[in-house]
Amino acid sequence: MSKMESEAAMNEVGLLQSIRVADLSLDLDNPRFFHLRHKSAASVTQEQIESEILENDDDLPLLTKSIQKSGVKDPIWVVKNDLGKYTVVEGNRRTAVLKRLMKEKVAPPPGISFEYVDAHVLPSDTPPVEVVLQKARLQGGKKAWGAFNEAALTYQLHESPFLMANEDIAVDLKIPMTKVRERIENYKLFREYVRTTGDENPKRFAYFAECPPKVRNWFNESPTNLSAYFKLISPQSKAFNKIRSVATRGGLRDFAQVLDDPEAMDQLLTDPHTSVEDALNIARDNDINKGMPFVKRVSTLAASLRNLNPEQIEKLRNEPKFKIDLKSLQAACAELVAKLDRK
């Protein structure tokens, strides 16, 4: 390669080029927007990506003000496409802001251009897997993608055509191997859920990503349990959709407490009118530790009070509120002992 060719190659992949914003296309395969593919049966469009950025990004007003004042400070990254123009690899938000400013004919301050932007250009023959990994490297640590999009990217790298080994994915994404396996497993479960229920809402992914270990162990026991779980979380199953959240009352966390009680589980799975809260009440009635969780702490509290050393007792002597609470506890204990002794 001649010196001129070498310099040209360096310029293409490493040095900055000033590119017309009109020649830029937003990235339809941006990992940050994988969730859009599950909201539409058709392919994601430029308009959808632009709308997602401009209408649903809480940080955009601040970014817009910065660009209006000073332009785009950090160069974006692009790759040449088949049309001889460029697809944004990193910098879709900045590009969307520039396009809107131009569309609205906002005048830039002196010395600033909204029509051109500095960009690092990847050649058109860059291997697709390298383009995907470059997106992950460049976008990682910036605006959060969300658990669904992170899992979708990890799964994409694992499957055809990339077929990357888990070890290589962990190195390139700078995440532990356990996280790689976890993301792939959760995304596979979500895909199976979509095929089974027809519900493509990526928000349902939380039922796998944030699933308590006890629940995961239960639905992994058998296809029957997994099918029941899909029905419990799917709004498509109108007569059976009972777990309508992950952490709120009557949600997935409460469901985890029902699993150990056969009567509560049977009632939940067979009676369309029994809610998770109803099943939890049954389980609590059947299990003193669930219905009255403080009971198992009584012996620990008693031991702690007995084992107070002189220094601790001296400190408590100067806490009037503690003495009041302790006397209240003493009275409550005496009353309860009397009630337990009655026949």
C-alpha positions, -999 to 999 in steps of 0.1 A, spaced: 0 0 0 14 34 -10 17 63 14 -12 80 -2 -34 49 1 -23 45 37 -33 80 45 -66 76 27 -74 44 47 -65 62 80 -88 90 71 -116 66 63 -116 47 96 -98 69 121 -97 106 112 -127 128 113 -148 137 82 -174 164 80 -206 148 67 -239 164 56 -266 156 81 -290 151 52 -268 121 41 -273 104 75 -298 76 82 -308 67 117 -298 31 127 -328 8 123 -308 -19 141 -298 2 170 -296 -20 201 -312 7 222 -344 4 201 -348 -34 198 -380 -30 218 -396 -12 189 -395 -44 168 -420 -60 193 -445 -32 189 -449 -35 152 -454 -64 128 -436 -45 101 -400 -34 99 -390 -5 121 -389 27 101 -368 59 102 -399 77 113 -404 53 143 -368 57 154 -369 94 151 -402 96 170 -389 73 198 -359 96 203 -377 130 200 -408 121 220 -398 95 246 -363 106 257 -364 126 289 -328 138 284 -335 153 250 -344 188 260 -310 192 277 -292 177 247 -311 200 223 -302 231 243 -266 220 243 -265 215 205 -284 247 198 -257 266 218 -225 248 209 -233 223 181 -223 186 184 -191 185 204 -183 148 203 -180 133 168 -206 106 159 -197 72 143 -211 61 110 -208 33 84 -211 37 47 -242 21 34 -252 6 0 -266 40 -12 -233 57 -9 -245 76 22 -241 68 59 -259 50 87 -253 62 122 -236 36 144 -234 59 175 -249 93 178 -286 87 167 -299 111 194 -276 139 183 -284 132 146 -322 133 153 -318 166 171 -298 181 142 -324 169 117 -352 185 137 -334 218 141 -329 219 103 -365 209 96 -377 237 119 -352 261 103 -336 270 136 -307 294 130 -274 282 145 -251 306 164 -221 320 147 -194 294 139 -218 265 144 -234 244 117 -265 222 120 -261 210 84 -228 192 89 -214 170 117 -180 155 124 -180 117 122 -157 87 124 -164 67 93 -163 29 92 -158 15 57 -187 -2 40 -170 -36 41 -167 -36 79 -179 -71 90 -215 -69 104 -204 -84 137 -178 -57 141 -204 -30 134 -227 -45 161 -199 -48 186 -188 -12 179 -223 0 187 -222 -19 220 -187 -5 228 -196 31 219 -230 32 234 -222 13 266 -220 36 296 -241 63 280 -279 65 282 -293 33 296 -306 8 271 -329 -11 295 -327 -48 304 -347 -59 274 -325 -43 248 -293 -55 265 -306 -90 265 -317 -87 228 -283 -76 218 -266 -104 237 -289 -130 222 -283 -115 187 -246 -120 191 -251 -156 203 -273 -167 174 -269 -169 136 -252 -153 117 -227 -142 144 -226 -174 165 -203 -158 191 -192 -179 220 -204 -168 254 -168 -162 265 -162 -138 236 -195 -120 242 -185 -115 278 -151 -100 268 -166 -77 241 -195 -64 262 -174 -63 294 -199 -82 314 -195 -115 335 -202 -148 319 -231 -153 343 -247 -122 330 -243 -134 294 -260 -167 302 -287 -149 322 -295 -125 294 -297 -153 268 -319 -175 289 -343 -146 298 -345 -136 261 -352 -171 250 -380 -173 276 -394 -141 264 -394 -153 228 -412 -185 238 -437 -164 258 -444 -143 226 -449 -174 205 -472 -189 230 -494 -159 239 -490 -135 210 -481 -107 235 -451 -89 221 -449 -61 247 -412 -59 258 -423 -47 292 -433 -83 299 -396 -91 298 -393 -80 334 -412 -111 345 -382 -131 334 -353 -106 341 -366 -98 376 -380 -132 384 -374 -145 420 -353 -177 420 -381 -196 436 -405 -187 407 -379 -195 381 -372 -229 397 -410 -236 397 -417 -228 360 -385 -246 350 -397 -278 366 -421 -287 338 -437 -274 306 -470 -274 325 -457 -250 350 -442 -228 323 -475 -227 304 -493 -218 336 -468 -190 343 -474 -175 308 -511 -175 315 -506 -158 349 -486 -129 334 -502 -125 300 -529 -99 295 -540 -119 264 -553 -145 289 -582 -123 302 -597 -150 324 -563 -160 339 -541 -129 339 -534 -126 376 -498 -114 381 -501 -79 368 -469 -65 381 -434 -76 393 -430 -59 427 -464 -43 437 -490 -58 459 -504 -90 444 -475 -92 420 -447 -115 413 -430 -111 447 -463 -121 464 -467 -150 440 -433 -164 451 -447 -167 486 -477 -188 474 -456 -215 457 -449 -235 488 -486 -239 497 -504 -266 476 -538 -255 486 -532 -218 477 -516 -228 444 -544 -251 434 -570 -224 442 -550 -198 422 -546 -220 392 -581 -235 390 -604 -208 403 -606 -178 379 -619 -156 407 -589 -162 431 -563 -135 429 -527 -137 439 -536 -117 471 -563 -142 478 -539 -171 474 -513 -153 496 -539 -150 523 -546 -187 521 -509 -195 523 -505 -171 553 -534 -188 571 -518 -221 565 -483 -210 576 -478 -191 609 -445 -177 597 -461 -162 566 -491 -149 584 -471 -136 614 -435 -132 602 -426 -115 635 -430 -148 654 -397 -163 642 -379 -131 654 -392 -133 690 -365 -157 702 -337 -137 685 -350 -105 701 -352 -122 736 -316 -135 732 -304 -100 721 -320 -84 752 -305 -109 775 -270 -105 761 -268 -68 764 -235 -58 780 -232 -31 808 -220 -4 783 -251 -10 761 -274 -10 791 -259 23 802 -266 38 768 -302 25 768 -307 40 803 -304 74 787 -330 67 760 -365 75 776 -383 64 744 -367 30 746 -378 24 781 -414 34 771 -413 10 742 -398 -18 764 -426 -15 790 -452 -16 762 -435 -47 748 -435 -62 783 -472 -55 788 -480 -69 753 -461 -101 761 -478 -105 794 -512 -101 778 -504 -126 750 -491 -152 775 -523 -149 795 -544 -154 764 -524 -184 754 -528 -199 788 -566 -196 787 -586 -227 776 
